[in-house]
């Protein structure tokens, strides 16, 4: 407050001054919060990574169970067959958790790759039916001649 308020006009001026000061301080607080978010981004990423190590993503249970079975076969029965019991528990646990998050993050790319493996030998026409391979077309043309 700069001076005493004697009139209604002084009160209105003081109100506008305080509202402007409040608005400026809110903007300052918003800027400080944004700066803190940027400074704490590496810590937040580290916490997310540790969370991925500790918790499994079960958004796609079929793919997760298939990867768990594969990890059990490869790691526990194969690579870690002669390791200690703690190693046999810890490494597959962490690997299963990371693989479940990897599978959920890359779900579309993995499905398209799997579909590509099954449809590798055929060309698809625009109506969705499989076209004949090129060699069979040449044989039919030769038979007609």
C-alpha positions as CSV (number, residue, x, y, z in Angstrom):
1,X,0.0,0.0,0.0
2,X,1.5,3.2,-1.1
3,X,-0.6,5.7,0.8
4,X,-3.7,6.0,2.9
5,X,-7.0,5.4,1.1
6,X,-9.3,8.3,1.6
7,X,-11.7,8.1,-1.3
8,X,-13.5,5.4,-3.2
9,X,-11.3,6.2,-6.2
10,X,-8.2,5.5,-4.1
11,X,-9.8,2.2,-3.2
12,X,-10.4,1.2,-6.8
13,X,-6.8,2.2,-7.8
14,X,-5.4,0.1,-4.9
15,X,-7.6,-2.9,-5.9
16,X,-6.3,-2.8,-9.5
17,X,-2.7,-2.5,-8.3
18,X,-3.2,-5.5,-6.0
19,X,-4.9,-7.5,-8.7
20,X,-2.0,-6.8,-11.1
21,X,0.5,-7.8,-8.4
22,X,-1.4,-11.0,-7.8
23,X,-1.4,-11.8,-11.5
24,X,2.3,-11.2,-11.8
25,X,3.1,-13.4,-8.8
26,X,0.9,-16.2,-10.2
27,X,2.8,-16.1,-13.5
28,X,6.1,-16.1,-11.5
29,X,4.9,-19.2,-9.6
30,X,3.9,-20.9,-12.8
31,X,7.3,-20.2,-14.4
32,X,9.0,-21.6,-11.3
33,X,6.9,-24.7,-11.3
34,X,7.8,-25.3,-15.0
35,X,11.4,-24.8,-14.3
36,X,11.3,-27.3,-11.4
37,X,9.6,-29.8,-13.7
38,X,12.3,-29.5,-16.3
39,X,15.0,-29.8,-13.6
40,X,13.4,-32.9,-12.1
41,X,12.7,-34.6,-15.5
42,X,15.8,-36.9,-15.2
43,X,14.7,-38.0,-11.7
44,X,11.2,-38.6,-12.9
45,X,12.6,-40.8,-15.8
46,X,14.8,-42.7,-13.3
47,X,11.7,-43.4,-11.1
48,X,9.7,-44.6,-14.1
49,X,12.6,-46.9,-15.1
50,X,12.8,-48.4,-11.6
51,X,9.0,-48.8,-11.6
52,X,9.3,-50.7,-14.9
53,X,11.9,-53.0,-13.2
54,X,9.6,-53.6,-10.2
55,X,6.1,-53.9,-11.8
56,X,4.9,-55.8,-14.8
57,X,2.6,-54.3,-17.5
58,X,-0.4,-56.6,-17.9
59,X,-2.2,-54.7,-20.7
60,X,-1.7,-57.6,-23.0
61,X,-1.7,-60.8,-21.0
62,X,-1.3,-63.2,-23.9
63,X,2.0,-61.6,-25.2
64,X,3.2,-61.2,-21.6
65,X,2.6,-64.9,-20.7
66,X,4.3,-66.0,-24.0
67,X,7.4,-63.8,-23.2
68,X,7.4,-65.1,-19.6
69,X,7.5,-68.7,-20.9
70,X,10.2,-67.9,-23.3
71,X,12.3,-66.2,-20.7
72,X,11.9,-69.1,-18.3
73,X,13.0,-71.5,-20.9
74,X,16.0,-69.5,-22.1
75,X,17.2,-68.0,-18.9
76,X,16.3,-70.4,-16.1
77,X,16.7,-73.6,-17.9
78,X,19.5,-72.6,-20.3
79,X,21.8,-69.7,-19.5
80,X,21.3,-69.7,-15.7
81,X,21.1,-73.5,-15.2
82,X,24.2,-73.6,-13.0
83,X,23.7,-70.2,-11.3
84,X,22.7,-69.7,-7.7
85,X,19.1,-69.5,-6.5
86,X,19.2,-65.8,-6.0
87,X,20.4,-65.2,-9.5
88,X,17.8,-67.6,-10.9
89,X,15.1,-65.5,-9.1
90,X,16.3,-62.0,-9.7
91,X,17.4,-61.9,-13.4
92,X,14.2,-63.6,-14.8
93,X,12.1,-61.3,-12.6
94,X,13.7,-58.2,-13.9
95,X,13.8,-59.5,-17.5
96,X,10.1,-60.4,-17.4
97,X,9.1,-57.0,-16.1
98,X,11.2,-55.1,-18.7
99,X,10.0,-57.3,-21.6
100,X,6.3,-56.8,-20.6
101,X,6.8,-53.0,-20.9
102,X,8.8,-53.3,-24.1
103,X,6.0,-55.4,-25.6
104,X,3.3,-53.0,-24.6
105,X,5.3,-50.0,-25.9
106,X,6.0,-51.7,-29.3
107,X,2.7,-53.7,-29.7
108,X,1.7,-52.4,-33.1
109,X,5.2,-52.9,-34.7
110,X,5.4,-56.4,-33.3
111,X,1.9,-57.4,-34.5
112,X,2.6,-56.1,-38.0
113,X,5.9,-58.0,-38.1
114,X,4.2,-61.2,-37.0
115,X,1.5,-60.7,-39.7
116,X,4.3,-60.0,-42.2
117,X,5.9,-63.4,-41.4
118,X,2.6,-65.3,-42.1
119,X,1.8,-63.3,-45.3
120,X,5.4,-63.2,-46.6
121,X,4.9,-65.4,-49.7
122,X,1.7,-63.9,-51.0
123,X,0.9,-60.5,-52.6
124,X,-2.4,-59.0,-51.6
125,X,-4.7,-57.3,-54.1
126,X,-6.8,-54.3,-53.2
127,X,-9.9,-56.4,-52.5
128,X,-8.1,-58.4,-49.8
129,X,-7.7,-61.6,-51.7
130,X,-4.3,-63.2,-52.3
131,X,-3.0,-62.9,-55.8
132,X,-1.2,-65.8,-57.5
133,X,2.6,-65.7,-57.4
134,X,4.4,-64.5,-60.5
135,X,5.7,-68.0,-61.5
136,X,2.2,-69.5,-61.6
137,X,1.0,-66.7,-63.8
138,X,3.8,-67.3,-66.4
139,X,3.0,-71.0,-66.4
140,X,-0.7,-70.3,-67.1
141,X,0.2,-67.9,-69.9
142,X,2.5,-70.5,-71.5
143,X,-0.2,-73.1,-71.3
144,X,-2.7,-70.8,-73.1
145,X,-0.3,-70.2,-76.0
